[in-house]
Amino acid sequence: MKWFKKTVSLLVSAMLLLSAGSVSAVSGSSLPQQVVSELELTSGVTLADTVTREQFSKILVNASPSYRGNAGTSVTYQMFNDVQAGSDYSSSIYVAVQNGWMSGYLGGWFRPSQAVTLREAANGFLALLGYTDSDFQGNQYQGRQTAYYSTGLLDTINSELDSALTSADCIQMLYNLMKADTKQGTMFGSSFGCTLDSDDEIDLSALVGSSSNSIKGPVVVEESLEDTIPFDLEKATVFIDGACVDESDYDSVGEGSVVYYSSRTKTVWAYLENMETGTVTGIGYDLSGSMTPTALYVEGTEYRITDEDLQDELADGISLRVGDEVTILYDTVQDTSGEEYYSLRDFSKE
């Protein structure tokens, strides 16, 4: 597991290049897709071509640091003529309206199934950033429009402000929101654990790494991938040996394969190559005085231990002992003289 945390940035790179899934179908920019997915900003919303007003109320609740997706309110009365009490989005609509992120129409209507416009979405996100009507003296319309651009909410978005918000633009705006500064001058996404890299983009590897405790593994498959993973694979992104695959390849992950998975992001990483299962026949140590584990022997084959985290984990003499059954992942490495050897990446005790 420690190996997985250290190499999560490599896995993220593969995700950026190869990811597939419900969000990727609606957005052309993989970094915003992955950030939005990792933060679960569209949780509870099935995105189609355009985003409806009721769906956008849920997205606002997801993107609010105060609520983080939990409206926490059971609406038992009908606040709008067209929003039934107890309906799927009634709580998020209530929260969005009460906080001034969205508003209804004259006559007591909300029009939940109507597409939200790009302008309405920008106003909602401005409200999350802490802006209110009082911040736009004089021409509210022009003042807000200026703020859409000065905050970066509309970066890389070319759609008309009064057009229906597309799913792709919604994903991009959520990403821009995470990068934007609040009215108080702090980066909005910092409350979600976001940081910027040297290119002033959200550092996805750091973000995923910070939540790596949500990643389970290594797990050795006993029967099939479907029986091993606790969520529906139809909604998952699956990588096998670093390559993103579709359902036709899932059957290749069978008994003895090693998997890691994140229930939070519905992502699976499976490994079929460079792995062995067998009995630990020895553990080598640095005899110069440190007694640091330097090699693991499985069925007599040496797997060198060069990773400090693995050395620390095996140094206790408890995590793994001679005679234990173990499944290992390893790399084939070439030293400076051209000689190949096996380097231990991770292990799972049977």
C-alpha positions as CSV (number, residue, x, y, z in Angstrom):
1,M,0.0,0.0,0.0
2,K,2.9,2.4,0.7
3,W,4.2,1.7,-2.8
4,F,0.8,2.6,-4.2
5,K,0.8,5.9,-2.3
6,K,4.2,6.8,-3.6
7,T,3.4,6.0,-7.2
8,V,-0.1,7.4,-7.2
9,S,1.1,10.3,-9.4
10,L,2.1,7.8,-12.1
11,L,-1.4,6.2,-11.9
12,V,-2.9,9.7,-12.1
13,S,-0.9,10.4,-15.3
14,A,-2.4,7.3,-16.8
15,M,-5.8,8.4,-15.7
16,L,-5.3,11.8,-17.4
17,L,-4.3,10.2,-20.7
18,L,-6.6,7.2,-20.8
19,S,-9.5,7.7,-18.5
20,A,-13.0,6.8,-19.5
21,G,-16.3,7.0,-17.8
22,S,-19.5,9.1,-17.3
23,V,-17.7,12.4,-16.8
24,S,-15.2,11.9,-19.7
25,A,-18.1,11.6,-22.1
26,V,-19.1,15.2,-21.5
27,S,-15.8,17.0,-21.1
28,G,-12.9,17.4,-23.4
29,S,-10.4,18.4,-20.7
30,S,-9.2,15.4,-18.7
31,L,-7.6,17.4,-15.8
32,P,-10.9,19.1,-14.9
33,Q,-12.7,15.8,-15.3
34,Q,-10.4,14.0,-12.8
35,V,-10.4,16.9,-10.3
36,V,-14.2,17.1,-10.4
37,S,-14.5,13.3,-10.1
38,E,-12.0,13.1,-7.2
39,L,-13.9,15.9,-5.3
40,E,-17.3,14.3,-6.1
41,L,-18.6,17.6,-7.2
42,T,-21.2,16.1,-9.5
43,S,-22.2,13.3,-7.0
44,G,-25.9,12.5,-7.2
45,V,-26.3,14.1,-10.6
46,T,-26.4,12.2,-13.9
47,L,-25.1,14.6,-16.4
48,A,-26.5,14.7,-20.0
49,D,-25.9,17.3,-22.7
50,T,-27.1,20.2,-20.6
51,V,-27.5,20.8,-16.8
52,T,-31.0,21.5,-15.4
53,R,-31.7,24.0,-12.7
54,E,-32.5,21.2,-10.1
55,Q,-29.3,19.4,-11.0
56,F,-27.3,22.6,-10.6
57,S,-28.8,23.2,-7.1
58,K,-27.3,19.8,-6.1
59,I,-23.9,20.7,-7.7
60,L,-23.8,23.9,-5.7
61,V,-24.4,22.0,-2.5
62,N,-21.6,19.6,-3.5
63,A,-19.3,22.5,-4.2
64,S,-20.1,24.4,-1.0
65,P,-17.4,23.9,1.7
66,S,-20.2,24.3,4.3
67,Y,-22.3,21.5,3.0
68,R,-20.0,19.2,0.9
69,G,-22.9,17.5,-0.7
70,N,-25.1,17.1,2.4
71,A,-28.0,19.5,2.3
72,G,-28.9,18.3,5.8
73,T,-32.5,19.6,5.4
74,S,-35.6,17.5,4.9
75,V,-38.2,19.7,3.1
76,T,-41.6,18.8,4.3
77,Y,-43.5,21.6,2.6
78,Q,-43.9,22.7,-1.0
79,M,-41.8,25.9,-1.4
80,F,-42.4,26.2,-5.1
81,N,-45.4,25.2,-7.2
82,D,-43.3,22.8,-9.3
83,V,-41.0,21.4,-6.6
84,Q,-42.7,18.6,-4.6
85,A,-41.8,18.2,-0.9
86,G,-39.5,15.3,-0.5
87,S,-38.6,15.1,-4.1
88,D,-35.0,14.2,-5.1
89,Y,-33.8,17.7,-5.4
90,S,-36.1,19.5,-3.0
91,S,-33.5,19.7,-0.2
92,S,-30.7,21.1,-2.5
93,I,-33.1,23.6,-4.1
94,Y,-34.1,24.8,-0.6
95,V,-30.4,25.2,0.4
96,A,-29.5,27.0,-2.8
97,V,-32.4,29.4,-2.6
98,Q,-32.0,30.1,1.1
99,N,-28.3,30.9,0.7
100,G,-29.0,33.2,-2.3
101,W,-27.1,30.9,-4.8
102,M,-30.2,30.6,-7.0
103,S,-33.6,32.2,-7.1
104,G,-37.1,31.3,-8.3
105,Y,-39.4,32.9,-10.7
106,L,-42.4,35.1,-10.2
107,G,-45.6,33.3,-9.3
108,G,-43.8,30.8,-7.1
109,W,-42.1,28.7,-9.8
110,F,-38.6,27.3,-9.8
111,R,-38.7,25.5,-13.2
112,P,-36.5,22.6,-12.0
113,S,-36.3,20.8,-15.4
114,Q,-35.4,23.9,-17.3
115,A,-31.7,24.1,-18.4
116,V,-29.7,26.5,-16.2
117,T,-27.9,29.2,-18.1
118,L,-24.2,29.8,-18.1
119,R,-24.9,33.2,-16.5
120,E,-27.1,31.7,-13.7
121,A,-24.3,29.2,-13.1
122,A,-21.7,31.9,-12.9
123,N,-23.9,33.9,-10.5
124,G,-24.2,30.8,-8.3
125,F,-20.5,30.2,-8.2
126,L,-19.8,33.9,-7.5
127,A,-22.1,33.5,-4.4
128,L,-20.0,30.5,-3.3
129,L,-16.9,32.8,-3.6
130,G,-18.6,35.2,-1.1
131,Y,-19.9,37.9,-3.4
132,T,-23.3,39.5,-2.9
133,D,-25.4,42.1,-4.6
134,S,-23.8,44.8,-2.5
135,D,-20.4,44.1,-4.1
136,F,-21.7,45.3,-7.5
137,Q,-22.6,48.9,-7.2
138,G,-24.4,50.6,-10.0
139,N,-24.9,48.3,-13.0
140,Q,-25.3,44.9,-11.4
141,Y,-25.4,43.2,-14.8
142,Q,-22.1,44.6,-15.9
143,G,-20.5,44.4,-12.6
144,R,-21.2,40.7,-12.3
145,Q,-20.2,40.0,-15.8
146,T,-16.8,41.6,-15.1
147,A,-16.4,39.4,-12.1
148,Y,-17.1,36.3,-14.1
149,Y,-13.9,37.0,-16.0
150,S,-11.8,38.6,-13.2
151,T,-12.3,35.5,-11.0
152,G,-11.4,33.1,-13.8
153,L,-14.7,31.3,-13.6
154,L,-15.1,31.5,-17.4
155,D,-11.5,30.6,-18.3
156,T,-11.4,28.5,-21.5
157,I,-15.2,28.7,-21.8
158,N,-16.5,30.3,-25.1
159,S,-20.2,29.7,-24.8
160,E,-22.7,32.6,-24.8
161,L,-23.6,33.7,-21.3
162,D,-27.3,33.2,-21.8
163,S,-27.0,29.8,-23.4
164,A,-27.9,26.6,-21.7
165,L,-25.1,25.3,-19.5
166,T,-23.5,22.2,-21.1
167,S,-22.1,19.4,-19.0
168,A,-18.7,20.1,-20.5
169,D,-18.8,23.8,-19.5
170,C,-20.1,22.8,-16.1
171,I,-17.1,20.6,-15.5
172,Q,-14.8,23.3,-16.6
173,M,-16.5,25.9,-14.4
174,L,-16.2,23.7,-11.3
175,Y,-12.5,23.3,-12.0
176,N,-12.2,27.0,-12.4
177,L,-14.1,27.5,-9.2
178,M,-11.6,25.4,-7.3
179,K,-8.7,27.6,-8.7
180,A,-10.5,30.9,-8.1
181,D,-9.9,33.2,-5.1
182,T,-12.7,34.0,-2.7
183,K,-13.8,37.5,-2.0
184,Q,-11.4,37.3,1.0
185,G,-8.5,36.5,-1.3
186,T,-7.9,32.8,-0.4
187,M,-8.0,30.0,-3.0
188,F,-11.5,28.5,-2.9
189,G,-10.3,25.0,-3.6
190,S,-8.0,25.0,-0.6
191,S,-10.9,24.0,1.6
192,F,-11.2,20.9,-0.5
193,G,-7.5,20.1,-0.2
194,C,-6.5,21.5,-3.6
195,T,-3.1,23.0,-4.3
196,L,-1.6,24.4,-7.4
197,D,1.4,23.0,-9.3
198,S,4.2,24.9,-11.0
199,D,1.9,25.5,-14.0
200,D,-0.8,27.1,-11.8
201,E,-3.1,24.1,-12.4
202,I,-4.6,22.0,-9.6
203,D,-2.0,19.4,-8.5
204,L,-4.0,16.2,-9.1
205,S,-1.3,13.8,-7.9
206,A,-1.2,15.7,-4.6
207,L,-4.9,15.8,-4.4
208,V,-5.3,12.0,-5.0
209,G,-2.3,11.3,-2.8
210,S,-3.9,13.2,0.1
211,S,-6.9,11.0,-0.1
212,S,-5.0,7.8,-0.6
213,N,-6.4,6.4,2.6
214,S,-9.6,5.9,0.6
215,I,-7.7,3.5,-1.7
216,K,-7.8,-0.2,-0.6
217,G,-5.2,-2.8,-1.5
218,P,-3.3,-4.7,-2.4
219,V,-6.1,-7.2,-2.6
220,V,-5.6,-10.7,-4.2
221,V,-8.5,-11.7,-6.3
222,E,-10.0,-15.0,-5.3
223,E,-12.5,-15.6,-8.1
224,S,-13.3,-12.6,-10.3
225,L,-12.9,-8.8,-10.4
226,E,-16.6,-8.4,-10.0
227,D,-16.7,-10.4,-6.8
228,T,-13.7,-8.5,-5.4
229,I,-14.8,-4.9,-5.9
230,P,-17.6,-3.5,-3.7
231,F,-19.2,-1.3,-6.3
232,D,-20.7,-1.6,-9.8
233,L,-18.0,-2.0,-12.4
234,E,-20.3,-0.6,-15.1
235,K,-19.7,2.8,-13.4
236,A,-16.0,2.3,-12.8
237,T,-12.8,3.2,-14.5
238,V,-10.5,0.2,-14.7
239,F,-6.8,0.0,-15.4
240,I,-5.0,-3.2,-16.1
241,D,-1.2,-3.0,-15.8
242,G,-1.5,0.8,-16.3
243,A,-3.7,0.7,-19.4
244,C,-7.4,1.8,-19.2
245,V,-9.6,-1.0,-20.5
246,D,-13.3,-1.6,-21.2
247,E,-15.6,-4.4,-20.0
248,S,-14.4,-6.9,-22.5
249,D,-11.1,-7.1,-20.7
250,Y,-12.4,-7.5,-17.2
251,D,-12.4,-11.3,-17.4
252,S,-8.6,-11.3,-17.7
253,V,-8.5,-10.3,-14.0
254,G,-8.9,-13.6,-12.4
255,E,-7.8,-15.7,-9.4
256,G,-4.4,-14.5,-8.1
257,S,-4.5,-11.1,-9.7
258,V,-3.7,-8.1,-7.5
259,V,-6.0,-5.1,-7.4
260,Y,-6.3,-1.7,-5.7
261,Y,-9.5,0.2,-5.7
262,S,-11.1,3.4,-4.6
263,S,-14.8,3.3,-3.8
264,R,-14.9,7.0,-3.6
265,T,-13.8,7.6,-7.2
266,K,-15.0,4.2,-8.6
267,T,-11.5,3.4,-9.9
268,V,-9.8,0.0,-10.1
269,W,-6.1,-0.7,-10.7
270,A,-5.4,-4.4,-11.5
271,Y,-2.1,-6.1,-12.1
272,L,-1.5,-9.3,-14.0
273,E,2.1,-9.0,-14.9
274,N,5.3,-8.8,-12.7
275,M,3.6,-10.6,-9.8
276,E,4.2,-13.9,-8.0
277,T,2.5,-15.9,-5.2
278,G,4.5,-18.2,-3.0
279,T,6.1,-18.9,0.3
280,V,8.6,-16.5,1.9
281,T,11.8,-18.5,2.1
282,G,14.1,-15.8,3.4
283,I,14.6,-12.1,4.3
284,G,18.0,-10.6,3.8
285,Y,19.4,-7.8,6.0
286,D,22.1,-5.2,5.8
287,L,24.7,-6.7,8.2
288,S,26.8,-3.5,8.5
289,G,24.9,-2.7,11.7
290,S,21.6,-1.1,10.5
291,M,19.9,-4.5,10.0
292,T,17.8,-2.9,7.3
293,P,15.9,-5.4,5.2
294,T,17.5,-5.5,1.8
295,A,15.9,-8.5,0.1
296,L,12.8,-10.7,0.2
297,Y,13.1,-14.3,-1.0
298,V,10.0,-16.0,-2.4
299,E,10.3,-19.6,-3.4
300,G,14.1,-19.0,-3.5
301,T,14.0,-16.0,-5.8
302,E,15.5,-12.8,-4.6
303,Y,13.5,-9.5,-4.8
304,R,15.6,-6.6,-3.6
305,I,14.1,-4.0,-1.3
306,T,15.2,-0.5,-2.2
307,D,12.1,1.4,-1.2
308,E,12.5,2.9,2.3
309,D,8.9,2.6,3.2
310,L,9.0,-1.1,2.5
311,Q,12.2,-1.5,4.4
312,D,10.6,0.2,7.4
313,E,7.5,-2.0,7.1
314,L,9.5,-5.2,7.0
315,A,12.0,-4.2,9.7
316,D,9.5,-4.9,12.5
317,G,9.8,-8.7,11.8
318,I,6.1,-9.0,12.2
319,S,4.6,-7.8,8.9
320,L,6.2,-10.8,7.0
321,R,8.1,-13.9,8.2
322,V,9.7,-16.9,6.7
323,G,7.0,-19.4,5.9
324,D,4.3,-16.9,5.2
325,E,2.3,-17.1,2.0
326,V,2.6,-13.9,0.1
327,T,1.7,-12.3,-3.2
328,I,4.2,-9.7,-4.5
329,L,4.5,-7.1,-7.2
330,Y,7.9,-6.4,-8.6
331,D,9.9,-4.5,-11.2
332,T,12.6,-5.9,-13.4
333,V,15.5,-3.4,-13.0
334,Q,18.8,-3.1,-14.8
335,D,21.8,-1.9,-12.7
336,T,24.7,0.3,-13.9
337,S,26.6,-2.8,-15.2
338,G,23.6,-3.9,-17.3
339,E,22.7,-6.8,-14.9
340,E,19.0,-7.3,-14.4
341,Y,17.4,-7.9,-11.0
342,Y,14.0,-8.0,-9.4
343,S,12.9,-5.0,-7.2
344,L,10.0,-5.5,-4.7
345,R,7.2,-3.0,-5.2
346,D,4.5,-4.2,-2.8
347,F,3.2,-7.3,-1.1
348,S,0.1,-8.8,0.3
349,K,0.3,-11.4,3.0
350,E,-2.1,-14.3,2.3
